Every structure is written in structure tokens, then in C-alpha cells.
Amino acid sequence: MHEGFFMICELIYIAVALYYKKMDTSLGLEILRERRPLDQLTEDFWLWFQPREKKFREQIQFYSEKGIQFTYPGCWDYPEAFLKNLDSSPLFLTYLGTPAWSRQPQLGVVGGRKISNLTMEWLNLELFPWLQKKNVGVISGGARGVDQAAHFCALRAKRPTYVFLPSGLEAIYPKEMDQWKAEVLKYGGAYLSEYWPTETIKKYHFIERNRLIAAMSDMVLITQGEKKSGTLLTAQWALDLGREIGVLPGHPVDRDFSGNLHLMRAGIPPVMDAFDLESMLLKI
């Protein structure tokens, strides 16, 4: 009886997250954080929820059988970093894998889709052997180029890596990341999304996803990026949230590193090698 009541409450709270996300209001966040009694929910919510209850129950059971979990503010597995650092905390998250993001420091690694040979060499010579020695997770966005190279470094080092998607878990983008699931889960990582599992990508999803990477990371490493790029937007999120941030130096005539030099000119410290990574993480 108690277990059945608990499952009904969870179902309703997930519906609360979906309803208030759709309504684009912060009221849902307050309700979920405070775990308000169900009888305090508005009449409008109940009118919206009741005809959809059976469908919600079936869908949540369907995704649960696939290993996809739902979490929201107030749950033990909801990332505390979002509540601490973001005014726009996701009203719910879905994830596939292990919710172990609070068990070790997290390094966010971001950069362009067109990865330079020098950036790849640096990741292999500095980041990979450093990860082999350190209990550090790697966070990125799964995109082609730097993101995938960073995830791969973590997997080779047998470290958890967390893939933040700009789409739902049933519509993984880019598609090749679907083939990485077994390895990511094997080493204690996870795929995460703030969208319903079947949601496909939209342009603004990338910006929304970048704020989550910055918020979850203890330190963000900018490997390469142009001045006007998603990489620099992630850097700005990291700065606004007070995260530790470092940047790989680049050559002035290499446009792919123009954002790196812009950040260094603004006072962001360069990361030359694994020793610099270690020193910056020790500040946290």
C-alpha cells in the first residue's frame, strides 16, 4: 500500500515538472523543491493531469524498463549543483546510467566540432594520462570534435563521463553517440537530458545544454573555440557561475583559437599541461 502510494506521488510530481515547464513558470521549481503536499496543487493542474494520468503512467513505466530514469528537484539523484548555481534549474532531468556525479570532482571539457590535430595531441598527451591517475569525471556535450575526444579520453582512462544531450534520450544527437552507451555506462557515466525522451534537437537546445555543462563542472577547460561559438557561450556561463576556468593557448592567426586568445586577454589563465590542470582543481 505504502509503495503504491509512493509511486503515485512520484508520477504526479513528474507531471508537475512537465506541466510547469510547458507553462514556462518558476512555480514548478518551488513546488518540487519544497515537495508540497499534493492537495496544495492548483485546480488547473489537476484538470490538465487527470485525463493524462494513464498515459503518463504507461510512458514512465516504458522508459523505466529501458533504464531511463526521471529526476527532479527534491529527489536524491537530482544534481545539487543545479540548485546551487542555476536560477533556471531544470524542472526535471532524464538520465541513463549511474547518478554518481557528486562522488568526484567534475571537469567540463568543451571545444569546437572541427578539432585541431594539436588539440587532439594535447588531449592524448596531457589529459588522458592525467585522468588515469585521478578520480575525476569528465563532462561534455557529445558533439563531434572536442566533446567526443574528451569523452573518449575518459573512457580509455576508465573514468566516468557524463554526456549532456541537446535532445531526448530516445533521439540521441549526434547519432553516433548512441553506439557509445555500453562503454559510458560500463565506467559509471551517464547520458543526461532535460527534455522528454523523444524530443528532437532545436537550435536553442544547444545553449540550454551548455549551461548545464558549466553548472555541473567544478572546472571548465576551453580547448579551442572561435569568438562567436557555443564554446565561448559555455565559457561565459562558467564565468557567470563562478566556476574555475582554464584555456589552452592558441596561435594568433589560427581562427579556431580566436576565442581562446580572447579569454586569455580577459584574464583567464592558460592551461599548458596536466600540472596546470591539477593546480587549478586544487583551488576548488
C-alpha positions in Angstrom: 0.0 0.0 0.0 2.8 2.4 1.0 4.8 1.5 -2.1 1.8 2.1 -4.4 1.1 5.5 -2.8 4.8 6.5 -3.2 4.7 5.5 -6.9 1.5 7.6 -7.5 3.2 10.6 -5.8 6.3 10.2 -8.0 4.1 10.1 -11.1 2.3 13.2 -10.1 5.5 15.1 -9.3 6.9 14.2 -12.7 3.7 15.5 -14.2 4.1 18.7 -12.2 7.5 19.2 -13.7 6.2 18.7 -17.2 3.2 20.9 -16.7 5.1 23.9 -15.3 7.9 23.5 -17.8 5.3 23.8 -20.5 3.8 26.9 -18.7 7.3 28.4 -18.5 6.9 29.4 -14.9 9.2 29.1 -11.8 6.3 28.0 -9.7 7.0 24.4 -10.6 10.5 24.7 -9.2 9.2 26.0 -5.9 6.6 23.1 -5.7 9.2 20.5 -6.4 11.9 21.9 -4.2 9.5 22.1 -1.2 7.8 18.8 -2.1 4.5 20.5 -1.4 1.6 18.2 -0.4 -0.4 17.1 -3.4 -3.6 18.7 -2.1 -1.9 22.1 -2.4 -1.6 21.8 -6.2 -3.8 24.0 -8.3 -7.2 23.1 -9.8 -5.8 23.9 -13.2 -3.1 21.4 -12.8 -5.5 18.6 -11.8 -7.8 19.4 -14.7 -4.7 19.1 -17.0 -3.3 15.9 -15.3 -6.3 13.7 -14.8 -7.1 12.9 -18.5 -3.3 12.2 -19.0 -2.6 10.1 -15.9 -2.9 6.7 -17.6 -0.6 7.8 -20.5 2.0 9.2 -18.1 2.0 6.0 -16.1 2.4 3.9 -19.2 5.2 6.0 -20.6 7.2 6.3 -17.4 7.0 2.5 -17.0 8.0 2.1 -20.6 11.1 4.3 -20.2 11.9 2.8 -16.8 12.1 -0.7 -18.4 14.7 0.8 -20.9 16.8 2.1 -18.0 15.8 5.7 -18.4 15.2 7.4 -15.1 13.4 10.7 -14.2 14.6 13.0 -11.5 13.6 16.5 -10.3 14.3 19.0 -7.5 13.8 17.3 -4.2 15.0 13.8 -5.4 18.2 12.3 -4.0 19.6 11.9 -7.5 18.9 15.4 -8.8 22.3 17.3 -9.2 22.7 19.6 -6.3 24.9 21.8 -8.4 21.9 22.9 -10.5 20.0 24.1 -7.4 23.1 25.9 -6.0 24.2 27.5 -9.2 21.3 28.0 -11.6 18.3 30.3 -11.4 16.9 28.3 -14.3 17.3 24.8 -12.8 15.7 22.1 -15.0 12.3 21.1 -13.7 13.2 17.6 -14.5 16.0 15.5 -15.9 16.1 12.2 -17.6 19.3 10.1 -17.4 20.6 6.7 -18.5 23.4 5.4 -16.3 24.8 5.9 -12.9 23.8 9.1 -10.9 27.3 9.4 -9.4 28.1 13.0 -10.4 28.6 14.2 -6.8 31.1 11.5 -5.9 34.2 13.0 -7.5 35.3 16.4 -9.0 34.0 17.0 -12.5 36.0 18.5 -15.3 34.0 20.1 -18.1 35.8 19.9 -21.5 34.4 21.9 -24.4 35.6 23.0 -27.8 34.8 23.1 -31.5 33.4 20.4 -33.7 36.4 20.9 -36.1 39.1 19.6 -33.8 42.7 20.6 -34.5 45.4 18.0 -34.7 47.3 19.9 -32.0 44.2 19.9 -29.7 43.9 16.1 -30.2 47.6 15.6 -29.4 47.3 17.7 -26.2 44.3 15.7 -25.0 46.2 12.4 -25.7 49.5 13.5 -24.1 48.2 15.5 -21.2 44.5 14.9 -20.3 44.4 11.1 -20.9 47.4 10.1 -18.7 46.3 12.6 -16.0 42.8 11.1 -15.9 44.4 7.6 -15.5 45.9 8.8 -12.2 43.0 11.0 -10.9 39.5 10.2 -9.7 37.9 12.9 -11.9 34.8 12.7 -14.1 34.6 14.3 -17.5 31.6 16.3 -18.6 30.9 17.4 -22.2 28.1 17.6 -24.8 28.7 14.6 -27.0 29.3 16.7 -30.1 31.7 15.7 -32.9 35.2 17.0 -32.4 36.4 18.1 -29.0 33.4 16.8 -27.0 33.7 13.2 -28.3 37.5 13.3 -27.9 37.1 14.3 -24.3 34.6 11.6 -23.6 36.9 9.1 -25.3 39.8 10.1 -23.1 37.7 9.4 -20.0 36.6 6.0 -21.3 40.2 5.0 -22.2 41.2 6.1 -18.7 38.3 4.1 -17.2 36.7 7.2 -15.7 33.1 8.2 -15.6 32.0 10.6 -18.3 28.7 12.5 -18.5 27.1 13.3 -21.8 24.7 16.2 -21.8 22.4 16.0 -24.8 20.6 18.7 -26.8 17.9 16.2 -27.4 15.9 13.5 -25.6 17.5 10.1 -24.7 15.4 8.3 -27.4 16.6 10.8 -30.0 20.3 11.0 -29.2 22.2 13.6 -31.2 24.7 13.1 -32.8 23.6 9.6 -33.7 27.0 8.0 -33.3 26.8 8.7 -29.5 24.1 6.0 -29.4 26.9 3.5 -30.0 28.9 4.7 -27.0 26.3 3.7 -24.4 27.8 0.4 -23.3 31.2 1.9 -22.7 29.8 5.1 -20.9 27.7 3.0 -18.6 30.5 0.4 -18.0 32.7 3.0 -16.4 30.0 4.6 -14.2 29.0 7.5 -16.5 25.6 8.6 -17.8 23.7 10.3 -20.6 21.6 13.2 -19.3 18.9 15.4 -20.9 16.3 18.0 -19.6 14.0 17.1 -22.5 11.3 14.4 -22.8 12.9 11.2 -24.3 11.5 11.6 -27.8 12.4 15.4 -28.1 14.5 16.1 -31.2 17.1 18.8 -31.4 16.2 22.5 -31.7 18.7 25.3 -32.1 18.2 26.8 -28.6 18.7 23.4 -27.0 22.4 23.7 -27.5 22.6 26.9 -25.5 20.4 25.4 -22.8 22.6 22.3 -22.7 25.7 24.4 -22.3 24.5 26.0 -19.1 24.1 22.5 -17.5 27.7 21.6 -18.5 29.0 24.7 -16.8 26.9 24.3 -13.7 27.8 20.6 -13.1 31.5 21.1 -13.7 33.9 22.1 -10.9 36.3 23.4 -13.6 35.7 24.1 -17.3 38.6 23.6 -19.8 38.2 25.5 -23.0 40.3 23.6 -25.6 39.5 25.6 -28.8 36.8 27.8 -30.0 36.1 30.9 -32.1 34.9 34.2 -30.6 31.4 33.6 -31.7 30.7 30.0 -30.8 28.9 27.7 -28.4 32.3 27.1 -26.7 32.6 30.7 -25.7 28.9 30.7 -24.5 29.8 27.8 -22.2 32.8 29.8 -21.0 30.6 32.8 -20.3 28.2 30.5 -18.3 31.2 29.2 -16.3 32.4 32.7 -15.5 28.9 33.9 -14.5 28.5 30.9 -12.2 31.9 31.3 -10.6 33.4 28.1 -11.9 37.1 27.6 -12.2 38.0 28.0 -15.9 41.2 27.5 -17.9 42.0 27.7 -21.6 44.5 26.2 -24.0 46.7 28.8 -25.6 46.5 29.2 -29.4 48.2 30.9 -32.3 47.0 34.5 -33.2 46.5 33.6 -36.9 44.5 30.4 -36.2 40.9 31.5 -36.2 39.8 28.2 -34.5 41.6 29.5 -31.4 40.4 33.1 -31.6 38.1 32.6 -28.7 40.9 31.1 -26.6 43.1 34.2 -27.1 40.1 36.4 -26.3 39.6 34.7 -23.0 43.3 34.9 -22.1 43.3 38.6 -22.9 40.4 38.9 -20.5 42.5 37.3 -17.7 41.5 33.6 -18.0 44.7 31.6 -17.1 46.3 29.3 -19.7 46.5 25.6 -19.2 49.7 24.4 -20.6 49.8 20.8 -19.3 48.4 18.3 -16.8 50.3 20.1 -14.0 48.2 23.3 -14.6 45.0 21.2 -14.6 46.0 19.7 -11.2 46.8 23.1 -9.8 43.5 24.6 -10.8 41.5 21.7 -9.5 43.3 22.0 -6.1 41.8 25.5 -5.8 38.3 24.1 -5.7 
